[in-house]
Amino acid sequence: MNDLNLREVRTMSEFDTLVKLQQAIWGMPVESVTSSYVMMATIHTGGVVIGAERNGELVGFCFAFVAWRGDRPFLWSHMAGVLPEYRGQGIGSMLKHAQRKWALEHDYSIISWTFDPIQYGNANFNFRHLGCVADSYLVNHYGEMTDEINAGLASDRLEVRWQLHDARVIASAEAGLPDNIITPNDDGTFILQADEAYEPLRATETAFEQVTCFAEVPYNINTLKRDDIEKAKRWQIGLRWALQEAFQRGFFITNFAGKENRGWYVLTRTYTEPTSKFRRET
C-alpha cells in the first residue's frame, strides 16, 4: 500500500477534518465527537494523533492521550477508526502499529482502550491480531449512545491492555497474524455458546473449573440488532454475565479464535505480564 502515508496530525485545520471523519466513521451526532480543541490540547500535553493519508486525504486516524494509574503512566487510546470505504485494507492495523512505535519511542510500555465486547470484528482484531489482554468489564460505561453503531444496546465495554513489550505483541508486529490454532476441545469448555436456536446458552459450573475456557460472540451483532433486537439484548446480557463471572474467578482474556462464522474469547487463569506475573486462584 505504497500510496498510504501515516503521520502525526498537528494542525487545527486537520483536526477539523478528523471531526468530520468521526461523524462518517461512526455515524456520530455532532455533540458526541471529540473536538478539534481537545485534540490540540492532547498533543500539547504529550499525547498523539496519527492520521492515515491516501492521495493527500485523511481516511483514518487514532487518537491517544497520557493517563496515569498509581505511579505508572500509559497511553489511553480514545479513538481509532477508518472510513467505511477504506476498511478491510489493513489500515487500522497499520495505524495501531504506528501508535505502538510512537509510544515506544516516547517511553510508554502500555496502551489501553475500551471497546464493545459483543463486536466480533473488534474482538478478533484486539486479541488475535494485536495480542491484547483484558480482565475488566464495564457495564453501560458511556450510558445511552445514539450513534449508528452503538444505538439500541447498553454501552458495555471491555478495557484492554496492549503490553508493548509482550513477546506475542512483538511477534505479531514483526511477523503478522499468527495461525488460528486455538479451538475448544468440547462444549464443556464454553462458558457461553450459541444453542440450536442461536440463543446464548450459559455454562454449567464445571466449565469454570477448566484451565482454559471460551465465551462465544455473535458473528454479526449489527445484523442481529436489525433483525431481532431482543435476541441481541439477550446475547449482550449473556456475554456480560459470562465475562464478569470469569473475571471474578481469576480468568484473563488472552486471545480470540473463530471457525465457520463462529467466534469466541479465549480465557485462561494465568497471564504473564512482561514485567511481572499475575496468577489468580479461585
ZIWOMO-V352783 format. One line per field, one symbol per residue. ss: DSSP state (@ for helix, = for strand, . for the rest). phi: phi as a letter, one per 20 degrees, with the letter a starting at -180 (. if undefined). burial: 1 if it has 24 or more other ideal C-beta (glycine too) atoms within 12 Angstrom, else 0. A space follows every 10 residues. Layout:
# ZIWOMO-V352783
ss: ???
phi: ???
burial: ???
This chain:
# ZIWOMO-V352783
ss: ...=====.. .@@@@@@@@@ @@@@@@...@ @@...@@@@@ @@@@...=== ====..==== =========. .========= ==.@@@.... @@@@@@@@@@ @@@@@....= =====....@ @@@@@@@@@. ..======.. .......... ......==== ===...@@@@ @@@@@..... ......@@@= ====.....= ==..@@@@@. .======... @@@@@@@.@@ @@@@@@@@@@ @@@@@@@@.. .========. .=======.= ==....===. ..
phi: .feeddbfdc dffffgffff fgfffdmfff fefeffffff ffffdoebcd dddclmdfda accccfcccm ddebedeebb acggfdfmdn fgffffffff gffffdmedc ccadbffeeg ffffffeffe nfcbbcddel gdmfddffee focfefbeed ddefdfgfff fffednfffe decffaffee ebbfefelef defegfffef fccccfcgfb ffffffebff fgfffffffg ffffffffen edecabbbal mcbbfddcfc ceffdbddcd df
burial: 0001011110 0001101110 1101110100 0111010011 0110001111 1110000111 1111111000 0001111111 1110010000 1111111111 0110000111 1111111111 1111111111 1111111100 0000101011 0111111111 1111110110 0110000000 0101000011 1111000001 1110001101 0111111110 1101100000 1101111111 1111111010 1111111100 0111111110 1010000000 00
